[in-house]
């Protein structure tokens, strides 16, 4: 039986997107009394007792627009215009811990019990990735810095599908039945892209 991995975890929040479908910056959108990105940071860092928070941005100007605390670090994309895969690389590369929880900044319903469960599955693998409706959820996952060479290889080859590098590392997939024990309605994976998503999320929050 594997031992429980109690090593520290950094919270990496991906905030490099341009929010084209929403029509405005979703990271700073007011949500249930606070900017959306602050809600995500709070939930992610509390869930894994993170002592470090890194927000990945596309450029330095983006940092000034975000409502971050002084102890929140920002990291500018090492590989510009490479989507979420580039953001994951940047976050892991900037992290001071071996393990990082990666979450998108538009996921308002992160579940502390689910994330804590996932954190307990790290022993002996390089990544812990939930699977919903038969598809991996790579922007709600835990990654070890050991993934960096595999991710960099994909980025340099222009292969930007996140799950593409999973073939090159040891991944523990969390099945949907297991996820539903902690998050029955799978709201952890609800993300806000369009105005109707935001309206629905606000209804759910109420």
C-alpha positions in Angstrom: 0.0 0.0 0.0 1.3 3.5 -0.9 2.2 5.9 1.8 0.5 9.3 1.9 2.5 12.1 0.4 2.5 15.0 2.8 5.0 17.2 0.9 4.0 20.9 0.4 1.8 22.0 -2.5 1.8 25.3 -4.4 -1.4 26.7 -5.7 -0.9 27.7 -9.4 -3.8 29.7 -10.9 -4.0 30.1 -14.6 -5.0 33.7 -15.5 -3.5 34.2 -19.0 -6.7 34.0 -21.0 -8.2 36.9 -22.8 -11.9 36.2 -21.9 -13.0 36.8 -25.5 -16.2 34.8 -25.1 -17.3 36.6 -21.9 -16.4 40.0 -23.4 -14.6 41.3 -20.3 -12.0 40.2 -17.9 -13.5 37.2 -16.0 -10.7 37.1 -13.5 -11.8 40.4 -11.9 -15.5 39.8 -12.4 -17.4 40.3 -9.1 -18.7 37.0 -7.9 -20.5 36.4 -4.6 -18.9 39.4 -2.9 -15.3 39.1 -4.2 -13.4 39.1 -7.6 -13.6 35.7 -9.2 -9.9 35.1 -9.1 -9.7 35.8 -5.4 -12.4 33.2 -4.8 -10.5 30.6 -6.8 -7.2 31.5 -5.1 -8.8 31.2 -1.6 -10.5 27.9 -2.3 -7.5 26.3 -4.0 -4.9 27.4 -1.4 -7.1 26.5 1.6 -7.9 23.1 0.1 -4.3 22.0 0.0 -3.0 24.2 2.8 -0.8 25.9 0.3 1.9 28.4 1.6 2.6 29.7 -1.9 0.3 31.0 -4.6 1.5 31.7 -8.1 -0.8 33.4 -10.7 0.3 32.8 -14.3 -0.2 35.8 -16.6 0.4 36.5 -20.2 2.4 39.7 -19.7 3.6 42.0 -16.8 0.8 44.5 -17.5 -1.8 41.8 -16.6 -0.4 41.6 -13.1 -1.3 45.2 -12.3 -4.9 44.6 -13.3 -5.5 41.7 -11.0 -6.6 42.1 -7.3 -3.9 40.1 -5.7 -2.4 40.1 -2.3 1.2 41.2 -1.7 2.2 37.6 -1.0 0.7 36.3 -4.2 3.4 35.7 -6.8 2.9 36.2 -10.5 4.8 34.4 -13.3 4.7 35.6 -16.9 4.3 32.9 -19.6 7.7 31.4 -20.5 6.2 30.2 -23.8 3.9 33.0 -25.0 0.7 32.1 -26.8 0.9 28.5 -25.9 -2.4 28.3 -24.0 -3.0 26.4 -20.8 -0.1 24.0 -21.5 2.3 26.9 -21.5 0.6 28.2 -18.4 1.1 24.9 -16.6 4.8 24.9 -17.5 5.3 28.4 -16.3 3.6 27.7 -13.0 5.5 24.6 -12.3 8.8 26.2 -13.3 8.2 29.1 -10.9 7.0 27.0 -8.0 9.3 26.5 -5.0 7.7 23.1 -4.2 7.9 19.8 -6.1 4.1 19.6 -6.3 1.6 22.2 -7.5 -2.2 22.2 -7.7 -3.1 23.8 -11.1 -6.6 25.4 -11.5 -8.1 27.8 -14.0 -9.1 31.2 -12.6 -12.7 30.8 -13.8 -13.6 27.7 -11.7 -15.7 29.2 -8.8 -16.8 25.9 -7.2 -13.5 24.2 -6.3 -14.2 21.5 -3.7 -11.9 21.3 -0.7 -12.7 17.7 0.0 -12.1 16.6 -3.6 -8.8 18.5 -3.8 -7.6 17.1 -0.5 -8.5 13.6 -1.7 -6.5 14.2 -4.9 -3.5 15.5 -2.9 -3.5 12.2 -1.0 -3.0 10.3 -4.3 0.4 11.7 -5.2 2.6 9.0 -4.0 4.5 7.2 -6.8 3.2 9.3 -9.7 4.0 12.5 -11.5 0.4 13.8 -11.9 -3.0 13.3 -10.4 -5.8 14.1 -13.0 -9.5 13.8 -12.6 -11.6 12.2 -15.4 -15.1 13.5 -16.1 -17.4 12.1 -18.8 -14.4 10.1 -20.1 -12.1 13.1 -20.5 -9.3 14.3 -18.3 -9.6 17.6 -16.6 -6.0 18.9 -16.8 -6.7 22.4 -15.5 -8.0 20.9 -12.2 -5.0 18.7 -11.4 -1.9 18.2 -9.4 1.5 18.1 -11.1 5.1 17.4 -10.0 8.0 19.3 -11.4 9.1 16.0 -12.9 6.6 16.8 -15.6 8.5 19.9 -16.8 10.8 18.2 -19.4 7.9 16.3 -21.0 5.8 19.5 -21.1 8.7 21.5 -22.6 9.2 18.9 -25.3 5.6 19.2 -26.3 5.7 23.0 -26.3 8.8 23.2 -28.4 7.2 20.8 -30.9 4.1 23.0 -31.0 1.9 20.2 -29.6 -0.3 22.2 -27.3 -3.0 19.7 -26.3 -2.4 19.3 -22.5 -3.2 15.6 -22.2 -0.6 14.9 -25.0 2.3 14.9 -22.4 0.4 12.4 -20.2 1.9 9.6 -22.2 5.4 10.7 -21.1 4.8 10.8 -17.4 3.2 8.6 -14.7 -0.4 9.8 -14.2 -2.9 8.6 -11.6 -6.4 9.2 -13.1 -9.2 9.9 -10.6 -12.4 8.2 -12.0 -15.7 10.0 -12.0 -17.3 7.6 -9.5 -14.5 8.5 -7.0 -14.9 12.2 -7.8 -18.7 12.1 -7.1 -18.1 10.9 -3.6 -16.7 14.3 -2.8 -18.5 16.5 -5.4 -21.8 14.8 -6.4 -22.8 17.4 -9.0 -19.3 17.8 -10.4 -19.4 21.5 -9.9 -15.7 21.7 -9.4 -15.4 21.5 -13.1 -17.9 24.3 -13.9 -16.0 27.1 -15.6 -17.1 30.5 -16.8 -16.6 31.3 -20.5 -19.8 33.0 -21.6 -22.2 35.4 -20.0 -24.8 32.7 -19.6 -22.2 30.6 -17.7 -21.7 33.6 -15.3 -25.4 33.9 -14.8 -25.7 30.2 -14.0 -22.8 30.2 -11.7 -24.3 33.1 -9.7 -27.6 31.2 -9.4 -25.7 28.2 -8.1 -23.8 30.3 -5.6 -27.0 31.7 -4.2 
